[in-house]
Amino acid sequence: MSYKLFGDLFRLAPYLALVILAAWLGQQEAFVVDSQFAATLPVLPYVLCFVGCLFAWNFKMSTSVLGFLVIGMVYWTSAMFLPYGNTADVFGDVLFAGLSILLPVNLVWLCWAEERGVLSRQGLIRLAIISAQFAFLLLFTYVIEGGLQQAVIAILNLQMISGFWTAWSNLPQLAIGAYIVSLGFMLLRFMLQRSPLQMGWISTLVASYFAFQEAGNPDQVALYISVALLALIIAKVQVSYQMAFVDELTSIPGRRALMSDMKKLGSKYVIAMSDIDHFKKFNDTYGHDIGDEVLRMVANRLSMVTGGGRAYRYGGEEFCILMPVGEVDKAIPHLEKLREVVEHSEFVIRSKNRPKKDKKGSKKRGASETNQSVQVTISIGVAAKGKMHADPMAVMKSADEALYRAKKKGRNQVAK
């Protein structure tokens, strides 16, 4: 568990570093006031918002498109109608409070929302809901006056606890609560999915909070909003890379990544081809869901290959391993170790009739009669670059032929 937590923190670090960098730059008066970059700060969020929307639209990421639009609308609204930040008049009481509450609520909503397409019925409804929020906020700020406006002001600036506990923040207590709750739900989503997309949402939320904290300093607000948008853009790039180069089922590099890495091989290398023995029988006997579990288990074990190797899913039940060694004999001990790890990995097929989660079922679920343990093995063929096989595709073909020999000899072995 501690290793997973460390890994999560490590993956979040680059995003949070963006926020820290923005905070440091914001404290550099020469950077904010005197530099040429300062002149572009007010328009930078609009540029990043446009780029982000275009990128997310191209990859059909509807929730991200709406996320960019929400942040862009908040920045435009605050820049146009709230030039002096959190003031004590009605603009601060309604507009500042409303924006600082609506932004985290919308971000966490979009973080959890499923992709439905921007122009689909669901997408248009979401867009209408977001637009209505800003419309009503401006309506209560500039048009509606009197008792109704005062009631809205009282709700937005509600003091739920002693001000002593929230004196560290410029935001209303409802906004502070919205940010804390939203951060909690985003962290939960991240723990469930561990996706770069969730890391982007978390960093965007944190950066937007600091943007509201700096209300009244237009340059620093623009800086933090730019970081919020940039974090989301970086997350989209990482997700797009994963979609292209990482196999969705097994979470190891896929065939496209293999083809790309084969172009970068040096003068000495070994290629091994492997597949799961009797995999068709697994699918026919236990179903494709069990077959997918077998694929994931084997992929996990193959990813542990030693000797500097790297495993890829080539297709179906077939995997490929690239190793930076010059001779087959040097690679075989590592491949044999890998084969043994798979052979000795227990794979348990859960009974479809096992009891549900209750006191009685918890005892029976561990009983041998409800589960079936099966053995999974792999066969491996290996070949090295040489005079007979001068390019990676030729070496791969030779390794595939060696794999066929391993299967012909009885499977569960390494052949060269």
Summary of the structure (lengths in Angstrom):
residues: 416
radius of gyration: 28.0
end to end distance: 39.4
largest distance: 88.7
contacts: 1348
relative contact order: 0.09
helix: 65%
strand: 9%
